[in-house]
Amino acid sequence: MYLLEIAVFVCGAVVMIYELIGSRILGPYFGNSIFVWTSLIGVILGSLSLGYYLGGKLADKKPTVDSLALIIFLAAVFIGVTTLIKDMLLFWLQSNFADIKINSILSSVILFFPTSFLLGMVSPYSAKLKIDDLTRSGSTVGNLYALSTAGSILGTFISGFYLIPKFGTNKLLIILTITLIVISLSLSIKKKFKIKIAALIITALIWGTINQIEIINKKNNFIDTDTAYNRIWIYDQTNNVTHQTTRTLAINKDHNSAMFLNSDELAFEYTKYYHLARYFKPDFQNTLMLGGGGFSFPKNFLLKYPKATMDVVEIDPIVTELAKKYFNLKENPRLNIYVQDGRVFLNKNQKKYDVVFGDAFSSHYSLPYQLTTKEAVQKTYDALSDNGVVILNTISAIDGEKGEFLRAELATYKSIFPQAYIFPVNNPDNGDSVQNVILVALKSKNVPNFKNTDNDIKTCLSHLWNKNIATDMPILTDDFAPVEYYINKTG
């Protein structure tokens, strides 16, 4: 029997699956930025290292298979605890600490340190149990660590390509809990048998409870799902003042898209600024939008401009499927949807567009940096027809530390386009306010007069920022684009 080898392999797989699930656990509360990944990877690597060290120390005393089974069982218990407390803990941290770095580190330590530490003990402890001939100790240790690494490799691929999109966060945590309990039972059936069986029964009950909660949530129009790219929430809420019901699609915490259930009007104010296209390029026909989300603006665009076409680039195919199911997205011969990364699309694009709309976010703290750089802006410029226009949504202040991203992006666009303007949406006179700021870049050298008789366009134009903007930020490039570092300052 190769129970020790199987245990080492499975525990290696669980470590990596658990790490990847971690990004989905933290995503709805802290986004999916580099800060979250840095905290997760750093804490889990530190936990494993400490586990390797103390596991080896413990194994040198009096190693037994029963003790190894207990270590694995305790790891299962802590995964179960994570399943139960994660949302309460993360909500509390989000409410009490503003700094995403602090939140990411604290949550990673509390939720992922115990299990990772215990699983780190498995390989050195197993190696000690397996060594029966000192002349072959090196190969024995090497074989076990190779098995652990092979398990981690399998866990990485199977979780990213199949398990997370298939089962989602909560169910996959339960699967990991059950798997470790079964491994623990296989190693030592007699030791703490009743406790382990009780844990299995409780875990099975939690699985059933999660299923019932999902059924109730779906009846109440709350959807919580994982895709290969994102953790997504969909929910309805009614405004107490206007009494309008809004359906929201939130990707990795943030409200990325919304629609009114009883109206075709745009729910988010910033999306109305995309209609500036008819002022800056009144004869537009072919347009491109980077970022689909709930397709709120593309649907509105097709209604208002019956002679125009739009290509939408959305990296996550499940987002598009959810938009069709919950956001009334219909097939339309004037709408073409490309499942691709926006930068990859621009790199390969040969088509000319009159207007390019930008609204690609994976969360407030995590923009696709590859779309913000000079090289990407050049590709966008090349994709435009004569006198074409870019209308880009950003979230930033204008002045001070909180406006560093906006000023860097503006400098980047001005390095390629002859003209670039900004329109703060919510507080048009306040440069310190973090808000949606629309950046408009013109391929034409003709300076607009910013006057229009259309009331909707007139309102948008009135938000033109005429005050001085500091030129203190470097141009973003593929080589240097600390986008998330800048954006973190807006929090």
NORRACOR-V617528 format. One record per pair of residues at least 24 apart in sequence whose C-alpha atoms are under 8 Angstrom apart, sorted by sequence separation. I is the first residue (numbers start at 1). J is the second residue. D is the distance in Angstrom with one decimal. If there is no record, write none. Layout:
# NORRACOR-V617528
i->(I;I)
j->(J;J)
d->(D;D)
This chain:
# NORRACOR-V617528
i->(284;285;286;287;288;289;290;291;310;311;312;313;314;315;316;356;417;418;419;19;86;123;178;288;294;309;310;311;312;313;314;315;417;418;419;177;271;293;294;308;309;310;311;312;313;314;315;417;418;419;292;293;311;313;314;315;343;414;418;292;294;295;313;314;343;356;413;419;82;174;294;313;342;355;403;410;174;266;293;299;346;352;353;354;402;266;296;352;353;354;364;403;174;295;302;313;347;351;352;353;354;358;399;400;402;174;294;302;343;346;350;352;354;355;356;357;358;359;398;399;266;295;346;349;354;355;356;357;358;359;397;398;265;353;354;355;356;357;358;359;377;381;397;398;425;428;78;79;171;257;258;264;355;373;377;381;397;398;428;429;78;256;257;259;346;372;396;397;423;428;256;257;258;374;378;396;397;423;425;75;76;171;257;373;374;377;395;396;424;75;170;372;395;396;397;423;424;74;75;374;395;396;423;424;374;394;395;422;423;75;393;394;421;422;74;75;249;393;394;421;249;393;394;72;392;393;71;72;391;392;71;391;392;390;391;71;72;390;391;71;291;389;390;290;389;390;389;68;388;389;387;388;387;388;434;68;168;169;386;387;68;168;386;167;168;384;165;166;411;415;25;29;165;29;39;43;63;164;165;381;407;411;412;164;165;407;411;412;26;30;40;44;65;164;407;411;412;29;35;36;39;40;43;51;55;56;59;63;64;288;407;408;35;39;43;47;51;55;59;63;286;287;290;407;408;409;47;50;51;54;55;58;161;286;287;288;289;290;291;292;408;409;36;40;44;48;49;51;52;53;55;56;60;160;259;285;286;287;288;289;290;291;292;408;35;36;39;43;44;47;48;51;52;55;56;59;285;286;287;288;289;290;291;404;30;43;47;48;50;51;52;55;59;284;287;289;290;291;399;48;49;52;284;398;399;40;44;48;52;56;30;44;47;48;281;30;281;26;277;405;247;26;405;404;405;274;404;402;402;22;83;229;402;403;228;401;402;227;401;22;83;83;227;396;19;80;397;79;80;396;79;79;80;79;76;77;15;76;374;76;373;374;375;373;374;375;15;76;372;373;374;75;76;256;372;373;281;12;73;256;281;11;72;73;281;370;373;72;254;280;372;252;253;254;11;72;73;251;252;72;251;277;369;8;69;70;277;369;8;69;369;68;69;367;274;367;8;69;366;69;365;66;366;4;65;66;77;365;65;73;80;270;364;365;66;4;230;12;13;17;8;12;16;20;11;12;13;14;15;16;9;10;12;13;14;17;5;8;9;12;13;16;17;20;8;9;11;12;13;15;16;20;9;10;13;14;5;9;13;17;8;9;12;13;21;25;24;21;18;270;269;14;280;273;270;270;270;280;11;279;7;279;276;275;3;4;3;273;276;273;24;28;27;28;24;24;32;31;30;31;28;29;30;31;28;29;27;28;27;28;24;32;33;31;32;31;33;34;31;32;33;31;32;31;100;100;99;98;34;33)
j->(308;309;310;311;312;313;314;315;334;335;336;337;338;339;340;380;441;442;443;44;111;148;203;313;319;334;335;336;337;338;339;340;442;443;444;203;297;319;320;334;335;336;337;338;339;340;341;443;444;445;319;320;338;340;341;342;370;441;445;320;322;323;341;342;371;384;441;447;111;203;323;342;371;384;432;439;204;296;323;329;376;382;383;384;432;297;327;383;384;385;395;434;206;327;334;345;379;383;384;385;386;390;431;432;434;207;327;335;376;379;383;385;387;388;389;390;391;392;431;432;300;329;380;383;388;389;390;391;392;393;431;432;300;388;389;390;391;392;393;394;412;416;432;433;460;463;114;115;207;293;294;300;391;409;413;417;433;434;464;465;115;293;294;296;383;409;433;434;460;465;294;295;296;412;416;434;435;461;463;114;115;210;296;412;413;416;434;435;463;115;210;412;435;436;437;463;464;115;116;415;436;437;464;465;416;436;437;464;465;118;436;437;464;465;118;119;293;437;438;465;294;438;439;118;438;439;118;119;438;439;119;439;440;439;440;121;122;440;441;122;342;440;441;342;441;442;442;122;442;443;442;443;443;444;490;125;225;226;443;444;126;226;444;226;227;443;225;226;471;475;86;90;226;91;101;105;125;226;227;443;469;473;474;227;228;470;474;475;90;94;104;108;129;228;471;475;476;94;100;101;104;105;108;116;120;121;124;128;129;353;472;473;101;105;109;113;117;121;125;129;352;353;356;473;474;475;114;117;118;121;122;125;228;353;354;355;356;357;358;359;475;476;104;108;112;116;117;119;120;121;123;124;128;228;327;353;354;355;356;357;358;359;360;476;104;105;108;112;113;116;117;120;121;124;125;128;354;355;356;357;358;359;360;473;100;113;117;118;120;121;122;125;129;354;357;359;360;361;469;119;120;123;355;469;470;112;116;120;124;128;103;117;120;121;354;104;355;104;355;483;327;107;486;486;487;357;487;486;487;108;170;316;489;490;316;489;490;316;490;112;173;174;318;487;112;173;490;173;174;490;174;176;177;177;176;177;116;177;475;178;475;476;477;476;477;478;119;180;476;477;478;180;181;361;477;478;387;119;180;363;388;119;180;181;389;478;481;181;363;389;481;362;363;364;122;183;184;362;363;184;363;389;481;122;183;184;391;483;123;184;484;184;185;483;391;484;126;187;484;188;484;187;487;126;187;188;199;487;188;196;203;393;487;488;191;130;362;147;148;152;144;148;152;156;148;149;150;151;152;153;147;148;150;151;152;155;144;147;148;151;152;155;156;159;148;149;151;152;153;155;156;160;150;151;154;155;147;151;155;159;151;152;155;156;164;169;169;169;173;425;425;176;442;438;436;437;438;448;180;452;183;457;457;457;186;187;187;457;460;460;226;231;231;232;230;231;252;252;252;253;251;252;253;254;252;253;252;253;253;254;252;362;363;362;363;363;365;366;364;365;366;365;366;366;488;491;491;491;484;484)
d->(7.2;6.1;6.1;6.3;5.9;6.3;6.8;7.6;6.3;5.8;6.2;6.0;6.2;5.0;7.6;7.6;6.3;6.7;7.1;7.4;7.2;7.2;7.0;7.8;7.3;4.6;5.1;4.7;4.8;4.8;5.2;4.4;6.3;6.4;7.5;7.4;6.5;6.2;7.3;7.1;6.1;6.5;5.8;6.1;6.1;5.9;4.9;5.8;7.0;6.8;7.9;7.1;7.3;6.1;6.9;7.2;6.3;8.0;5.9;7.3;7.7;6.6;7.2;7.3;5.8;7.5;7.0;7.9;5.8;6.6;4.9;6.1;7.1;6.9;7.5;7.5;8.0;6.8;7.3;7.0;7.5;8.0;6.1;5.7;7.2;7.1;7.9;5.0;4.8;5.3;7.5;7.8;7.8;7.6;7.6;7.6;6.6;6.4;5.2;5.5;7.6;7.5;5.1;6.8;7.1;6.6;6.2;7.9;6.6;5.9;7.2;5.3;7.6;5.7;6.4;5.9;6.2;6.5;4.7;5.4;7.2;7.0;6.7;7.2;4.7;4.8;4.8;4.9;4.4;5.5;5.9;6.2;7.3;7.1;6.5;5.8;6.3;5.7;5.9;7.7;7.6;7.5;5.4;7.5;8.0;5.2;6.7;6.5;6.7;5.9;6.6;7.0;7.5;7.8;6.4;7.4;5.1;7.8;7.5;7.6;5.8;6.4;5.2;6.3;7.5;6.7;7.7;4.2;7.6;7.0;7.7;7.4;6.6;5.6;6.4;4.8;6.2;7.6;6.9;7.2;7.4;7.5;6.6;6.8;7.2;7.0;6.7;5.6;6.1;4.7;7.5;8.0;5.4;6.5;7.7;5.3;7.2;7.8;7.7;7.6;4.5;6.6;4.7;7.0;7.5;5.6;5.9;6.1;5.8;5.8;6.6;5.2;7.4;5.9;7.5;6.6;7.4;6.1;6.1;7.5;6.4;4.8;7.3;7.0;5.6;6.4;6.1;6.8;6.7;5.0;7.6;5.8;6.4;7.8;4.7;7.8;7.5;5.6;6.7;7.5;7.6;7.1;5.1;5.9;5.8;6.6;4.9;6.9;6.3;6.2;6.7;5.4;4.9;7.1;6.4;7.0;6.1;7.1;7.0;4.5;7.5;5.1;7.3;7.9;7.9;7.8;8.0;7.9;7.3;7.9;7.5;6.6;5.3;7.1;7.7;7.5;7.1;6.4;4.6;7.3;7.5;7.2;8.0;7.0;5.6;7.3;7.2;4.8;7.5;7.6;7.6;8.0;7.5;7.1;7.0;5.7;5.9;6.7;7.4;7.5;5.8;7.4;6.4;7.6;7.3;7.2;7.3;7.2;7.0;6.5;7.6;5.0;6.0;5.1;6.2;5.5;4.6;4.1;5.1;6.4;7.7;5.2;7.6;6.1;5.9;7.1;7.6;6.4;6.0;6.8;7.0;7.5;6.9;5.1;5.7;6.4;5.8;6.2;6.7;7.7;5.7;6.8;5.4;5.7;6.7;5.7;7.7;7.0;5.1;7.6;8.0;5.1;7.3;6.5;7.2;7.9;5.6;4.8;4.7;4.5;5.0;5.2;7.6;6.5;7.0;7.9;6.5;7.6;6.3;5.5;5.1;4.2;5.0;5.8;5.9;6.1;6.5;7.0;5.8;6.1;5.8;5.9;4.3;6.7;6.4;6.6;4.5;7.8;7.4;4.5;7.8;5.6;7.9;5.3;7.7;7.4;5.8;7.3;7.2;7.1;6.8;7.3;7.0;7.4;7.5;8.0;6.0;4.4;6.2;7.9;7.6;7.8;7.2;7.6;7.3;7.2;7.6;7.6;6.9;6.6;7.9;7.9;5.2;5.9;6.1;7.1;7.8;7.5;7.5;8.0;6.5;6.4;5.3;7.3;7.6;6.6;4.6;7.7;7.8;7.8;6.5;7.6;6.5;7.3;8.0;7.2;7.1;6.6;6.8;6.3;7.9;7.5;6.1;6.0;7.3;7.0;6.5;4.6;7.1;7.3;7.7;5.9;6.5;4.7;5.1;6.7;7.1;5.4;6.9;4.5;7.4;7.4;6.1;7.4;7.9;5.8;7.4;7.7;6.3;7.7;6.8;6.3;6.2;5.5;6.9;6.7;6.8;7.3;5.6;7.0;7.9;6.7;6.7;6.2;7.5;7.5;5.6;6.4;5.6;5.8;6.4;7.3;6.6;6.5;7.6;6.8;7.6;6.0;6.0;4.5;8.0;7.9;7.2;7.3;6.4;7.2;7.4;5.8;6.0;6.1;6.0;7.1;7.9;6.5;6.6;5.6;7.9;5.9;6.9;7.6;7.4;7.6;7.9;6.1;6.5;7.9;7.6;7.8;7.4;7.9;6.9;4.5;5.5;7.6;7.1;6.2;7.8;7.9;6.7;7.8;5.2;7.6;7.4;4.2;7.2;5.3;6.7;6.6;4.7;4.7;4.1;5.6;6.0;7.4;5.4;7.6;7.3;4.6;7.0;7.8;5.6;7.5;6.9;6.0;6.2;6.5;7.1;4.7;4.2;5.7;7.9;7.7;7.6;7.3;7.3;7.0;6.7;6.3;7.7;6.1;7.3;6.7;8.0;7.3;6.4;8.0;7.6;7.8;7.6;7.8;6.3;7.3;6.3;7.3;7.5;7.7;6.7;8.0;7.4;6.2;7.7;6.9;6.8;7.9;7.3;5.8;6.3;5.1;7.8;5.8;7.4;7.4;6.9;7.5;4.4;5.4;4.7;3.6;6.2;7.4;7.8;7.1;7.7;7.8;6.5;5.4;5.8;7.6;6.9;7.3;4.7;6.1;6.1;6.9;7.5;7.9;7.2;7.1;7.1;6.9)
